[in-house]
Amino acid sequence: MSAMNDETVLEVVRELLQLRRTVLSAMLPPEAERHFRAARKEALLGMQAILQVAIDKCDEEPTAKKTAAKRASRKIEVTE
């Protein structure tokens, strides 16, 4: 029995996934397929919103660090 290399295993998995998609799409009524496509789009839009917030936070971090550094370097007057 010969061992399958990684490339062959990946190709078999790809083919099985494609077969699954083909069989499922043949069995789904068109209306259900439209709903699933819309749901997939909504999930992607949700991920886009999450990523945008993360990107925005990356843009804000340098400003927040500068503000924190500014607070840490304030002069404190000491009276005797």
C-alpha positions as CSV (number, residue, x, y, z in Angstrom):
1,M,0.0,0.0,0.0
2,S,1.6,3.3,-1.0
3,A,1.2,6.4,1.1
4,M,-0.5,9.4,-0.5
5,N,1.4,12.6,-0.5
6,D,-0.1,15.9,0.9
7,E,-0.8,17.2,-2.6
8,T,-2.8,14.1,-3.5
9,V,-4.8,14.2,-0.2
10,L,-5.6,17.9,-0.8
11,E,-6.8,17.2,-4.3
12,V,-9.0,14.3,-3.1
13,V,-10.5,16.6,-0.5
14,R,-11.1,19.4,-3.0
15,E,-12.8,16.9,-5.4
16,L,-15.1,15.6,-2.6
17,L,-16.0,19.1,-1.5
18,Q,-16.8,20.0,-5.1
19,L,-18.9,16.8,-5.5
20,R,-20.8,17.7,-2.3
21,R,-21.5,21.2,-3.6
22,T,-22.7,19.8,-6.9
23,V,-25.0,17.3,-5.3
24,L,-26.4,19.8,-2.8
25,S,-27.0,22.4,-5.5
26,A,-28.9,19.9,-7.6
27,M,-31.2,19.0,-4.6
28,L,-31.8,22.6,-3.4
29,P,-34.9,24.4,-4.7
30,P,-34.0,27.8,-6.3
31,E,-35.7,29.7,-3.6
32,A,-33.6,28.0,-0.9
33,E,-30.4,28.6,-2.8
34,R,-31.3,32.4,-3.0
35,H,-31.8,32.4,0.8
36,F,-28.5,30.6,1.4
37,R,-26.7,33.0,-0.9
38,A,-28.2,36.0,0.9
39,A,-27.3,34.5,4.3
40,R,-23.7,34.0,3.1
41,K,-23.6,37.6,2.0
42,E,-24.9,38.8,5.3
43,A,-22.3,36.8,7.2
44,L,-19.5,38.3,5.0
45,L,-20.9,41.8,5.6
46,G,-20.8,41.1,9.3
47,M,-17.2,40.0,9.1
48,Q,-16.4,43.1,7.1
49,A,-17.8,45.3,9.8
50,I,-15.8,43.4,12.5
51,L,-12.6,43.8,10.4
52,Q,-13.3,47.5,9.8
53,V,-13.5,48.2,13.6
54,A,-10.2,46.3,14.1
55,I,-8.6,48.4,11.3
56,D,-10.0,51.6,12.8
57,K,-8.5,50.6,16.2
58,C,-5.1,50.0,14.7
59,D,-5.3,53.6,13.3
60,E,-6.2,55.0,16.8
61,E,-3.5,53.2,18.8
62,P,-0.6,55.6,18.1
63,T,-2.7,58.5,19.2
64,A,-3.8,56.7,22.4
65,K,-0.1,55.8,23.2
66,K,0.9,59.5,22.6
67,T,-1.8,60.6,25.0
68,A,-0.8,58.1,27.6
69,A,2.9,59.1,27.3
70,K,1.9,62.8,27.6
71,R,0.0,62.0,30.8
72,A,3.0,60.1,32.2
73,S,5.4,62.9,31.5
74,R,3.5,65.7,33.2
75,K,5.5,67.9,35.6
76,I,4.5,67.7,39.2
77,E,5.3,70.6,41.4
78,V,6.4,69.8,44.9
79,T,6.0,72.4,47.6
80,E,7.8,72.3,50.9
